[in-house]
Protein backbone atom coordinates (compact mmCIF):
# COMPACT_ATOMS: atom_id res chain seq x y z
CA UNK A 1 0.00 0.00 0.00
CA UNK A 2 1.49 3.31 -1.06
CA UNK A 3 1.16 6.67 0.57
CA UNK A 4 -1.52 9.06 -0.69
CA UNK A 5 -0.18 11.32 -3.42
CA UNK A 6 -0.38 14.46 -1.27
CA UNK A 7 1.80 12.91 1.46
CA UNK A 8 4.35 11.63 -1.05
CA UNK A 9 4.81 15.08 -2.57
CA UNK A 10 5.10 16.62 0.88
CA UNK A 11 8.00 14.27 1.58
CA UNK A 12 9.60 15.08 -1.76
CA UNK A 13 9.29 18.85 -1.38
CA UNK A 14 10.21 19.12 2.29
CA UNK A 15 13.13 16.74 2.23
CA UNK A 16 15.36 17.39 -0.79
CA UNK A 17 17.67 14.40 -0.88
CA UNK A 18 17.84 13.79 2.85
CA UNK A 19 15.23 11.02 2.99
CA UNK A 20 17.40 8.62 1.02
CA UNK A 21 20.86 9.91 1.80
CA UNK A 22 20.88 8.10 5.13
CA UNK A 23 21.45 4.68 3.63
CA UNK A 24 21.58 3.55 -0.02
CA UNK A 25 19.79 0.31 0.86
CA UNK A 26 16.71 2.27 1.93
CA UNK A 27 16.01 3.09 -1.71
CA UNK A 28 14.15 -0.17 -2.33
CA UNK A 29 12.21 0.06 0.90
CA UNK A 30 11.11 3.64 0.26
CA UNK A 31 10.24 2.77 -3.35
CA UNK A 32 7.97 0.07 -2.01
CA UNK A 33 5.87 2.31 0.23
CA UNK A 34 6.20 5.73 -1.38
CA UNK A 35 6.18 4.66 -5.00
CA UNK A 36 8.92 4.90 -7.57
CA UNK A 37 7.67 8.21 -9.00
CA UNK A 38 8.24 9.93 -5.65
CA UNK A 39 11.80 8.61 -5.65
CA UNK A 40 12.27 9.60 -9.27
CA UNK A 41 11.27 13.18 -8.47
CA UNK A 42 13.48 13.20 -5.39
CA UNK A 43 16.53 11.88 -7.22
CA UNK A 44 16.20 13.78 -10.48
CA UNK A 45 14.87 17.15 -9.34
CA UNK A 46 16.42 17.36 -5.87
CA UNK A 47 19.83 15.70 -6.14
CA UNK A 48 21.80 15.87 -2.93
CA UNK A 49 25.02 16.41 -4.83
CA UNK A 50 26.63 15.78 -8.22
CA UNK A 51 28.70 12.91 -6.83
CA UNK A 52 25.65 11.14 -5.42
CA UNK A 53 23.48 11.65 -8.50
CA UNK A 54 24.55 8.55 -10.50
CA UNK A 55 24.39 6.35 -7.41
CA UNK A 56 20.77 7.24 -6.56
CA UNK A 57 19.65 7.05 -10.17
CA UNK A 58 21.16 3.59 -10.61
CA UNK A 59 19.53 2.38 -7.40
CA UNK A 60 16.17 3.79 -8.47
CA UNK A 61 16.35 2.27 -11.94
CA UNK A 62 17.16 -1.10 -10.39
CA UNK A 63 14.14 -0.78 -8.07
CA UNK A 64 11.80 0.17 -10.92
CA UNK A 65 13.04 -2.74 -13.03
CA UNK A 66 12.66 -5.16 -10.11
CA UNK A 67 9.13 -3.92 -9.45
CA UNK A 68 8.25 -4.39 -13.14
CA UNK A 69 9.58 -7.95 -12.88
CA UNK A 70 7.26 -8.55 -9.92
CA UNK A 71 9.94 -8.72 -7.24
CA UNK A 72 9.24 -7.64 -3.66
CA UNK A 73 11.23 -4.47 -3.00
CA UNK A 74 10.88 -4.60 0.76
CA UNK A 75 12.23 -8.14 1.11
CA UNK A 76 14.72 -8.25 -1.73
CA UNK A 77 15.98 -4.67 -1.70
CA UNK A 78 19.50 -5.51 -0.56
CA UNK A 79 19.90 -8.11 -3.29
CA UNK A 80 18.41 -5.79 -5.93
CA UNK A 81 20.79 -2.95 -5.07
CA UNK A 82 23.83 -5.27 -4.93
CA UNK A 83 22.97 -6.65 -8.38
CA UNK A 84 22.77 -3.11 -9.75
CA UNK A 85 26.12 -2.22 -8.18
CA UNK A 86 27.84 -4.58 -10.65
CA UNK A 87 27.18 -2.00 -13.38
CA UNK A 88 27.73 1.24 -11.44
CA UNK A 89 31.07 2.00 -9.77
CA UNK A 90 29.45 4.77 -7.69
CA UNK A 91 26.76 2.43 -6.40
CA UNK A 92 29.34 -0.29 -5.73
CA UNK A 93 31.42 2.15 -3.68
CA UNK A 94 28.35 3.19 -1.68
CA UNK A 95 27.44 -0.44 -1.01
CA UNK A 96 30.99 -1.11 0.15
CA UNK A 97 30.95 1.83 2.55
CA UNK A 98 27.52 1.00 3.97
CA UNK A 99 27.80 -2.79 4.19
CA UNK A 100 29.20 -2.82 7.72
CA UNK A 101 26.89 -0.15 9.14
CA UNK A 102 23.99 -1.36 11.25
CA UNK A 103 21.14 0.62 12.68
CA UNK A 104 20.80 -1.00 16.08
CA UNK A 105 19.52 1.27 18.79
CA UNK A 106 18.38 0.73 22.32
CA UNK A 107 14.84 1.65 23.29
CA UNK A 108 14.57 5.42 23.43
CA UNK A 109 11.63 5.80 25.79
CA UNK A 110 12.03 3.61 28.83
CA UNK A 111 9.69 3.61 31.77
CA UNK A 112 11.22 4.67 35.04
CA UNK A 113 11.14 2.10 37.78
CA UNK A 114 8.81 3.11 40.55
CA UNK A 115 10.23 2.29 43.92
CA UNK A 116 7.84 1.71 46.79
C-alpha positions as CSV (number, residue, x, y, z in Angstrom):
1,X,0.0,0.0,0.0
2,X,1.5,3.3,-1.1
3,X,1.2,6.7,0.6
4,X,-1.5,9.1,-0.7
5,X,-0.2,11.3,-3.4
6,X,-0.4,14.5,-1.3
7,X,1.8,12.9,1.5
8,X,4.3,11.6,-1.1
9,X,4.8,15.1,-2.6
10,X,5.1,16.6,0.9
11,X,8.0,14.3,1.6
12,X,9.6,15.1,-1.8
13,X,9.3,18.9,-1.4
14,X,10.2,19.1,2.3
15,X,13.1,16.7,2.2
16,X,15.4,17.4,-0.8
17,X,17.7,14.4,-0.9
18,X,17.8,13.8,2.9
19,X,15.2,11.0,3.0
20,X,17.4,8.6,1.0
21,X,20.9,9.9,1.8
22,X,20.9,8.1,5.1
23,X,21.5,4.7,3.6
24,X,21.6,3.5,0.0
25,X,19.8,0.3,0.9
26,X,16.7,2.3,1.9
27,X,16.0,3.1,-1.7
28,X,14.2,-0.2,-2.3
29,X,12.2,0.1,0.9
30,X,11.1,3.6,0.3
31,X,10.2,2.8,-3.4
32,X,8.0,0.1,-2.0
33,X,5.9,2.3,0.2
34,X,6.2,5.7,-1.4
35,X,6.2,4.7,-5.0
36,X,8.9,4.9,-7.6
37,X,7.7,8.2,-9.0
38,X,8.2,9.9,-5.7
39,X,11.8,8.6,-5.6
40,X,12.3,9.6,-9.3
41,X,11.3,13.2,-8.5
42,X,13.5,13.2,-5.4
43,X,16.5,11.9,-7.2
44,X,16.2,13.8,-10.5
45,X,14.9,17.1,-9.3
46,X,16.4,17.4,-5.9
47,X,19.8,15.7,-6.1
48,X,21.8,15.9,-2.9
49,X,25.0,16.4,-4.8
50,X,26.6,15.8,-8.2
51,X,28.7,12.9,-6.8
52,X,25.6,11.1,-5.4
53,X,23.5,11.7,-8.5
54,X,24.5,8.6,-10.5
55,X,24.4,6.4,-7.4
56,X,20.8,7.2,-6.6
57,X,19.6,7.0,-10.2
58,X,21.2,3.6,-10.6
59,X,19.5,2.4,-7.4
60,X,16.2,3.8,-8.5
61,X,16.3,2.3,-11.9
62,X,17.2,-1.1,-10.4
63,X,14.1,-0.8,-8.1
64,X,11.8,0.2,-10.9
65,X,13.0,-2.7,-13.0
66,X,12.7,-5.2,-10.1
67,X,9.1,-3.9,-9.5
68,X,8.3,-4.4,-13.1
69,X,9.6,-7.9,-12.9
70,X,7.3,-8.6,-9.9
71,X,9.9,-8.7,-7.2
72,X,9.2,-7.6,-3.7
73,X,11.2,-4.5,-3.0
74,X,10.9,-4.6,0.8
75,X,12.2,-8.1,1.1
76,X,14.7,-8.2,-1.7
77,X,16.0,-4.7,-1.7
78,X,19.5,-5.5,-0.6
79,X,19.9,-8.1,-3.3
80,X,18.4,-5.8,-5.9
81,X,20.8,-2.9,-5.1
82,X,23.8,-5.3,-4.9
83,X,23.0,-6.7,-8.4
84,X,22.8,-3.1,-9.7
85,X,26.1,-2.2,-8.2
86,X,27.8,-4.6,-10.6
87,X,27.2,-2.0,-13.4
88,X,27.7,1.2,-11.4
89,X,31.1,2.0,-9.8
90,X,29.5,4.8,-7.7
91,X,26.8,2.4,-6.4
92,X,29.3,-0.3,-5.7
93,X,31.4,2.2,-3.7
94,X,28.4,3.2,-1.7
95,X,27.4,-0.4,-1.0
96,X,31.0,-1.1,0.1
97,X,30.9,1.8,2.5
98,X,27.5,1.0,4.0
99,X,27.8,-2.8,4.2
100,X,29.2,-2.8,7.7
101,X,26.9,-0.2,9.1
102,X,24.0,-1.4,11.2
103,X,21.1,0.6,12.7
104,X,20.8,-1.0,16.1
105,X,19.5,1.3,18.8
106,X,18.4,0.7,22.3
107,X,14.8,1.6,23.3
108,X,14.6,5.4,23.4
109,X,11.6,5.8,25.8
110,X,12.0,3.6,28.8
111,X,9.7,3.6,31.8
112,X,11.2,4.7,35.0
113,X,11.1,2.1,37.8
114,X,8.8,3.1,40.6
115,X,10.2,2.3,43.9
116,X,7.8,1.7,46.8
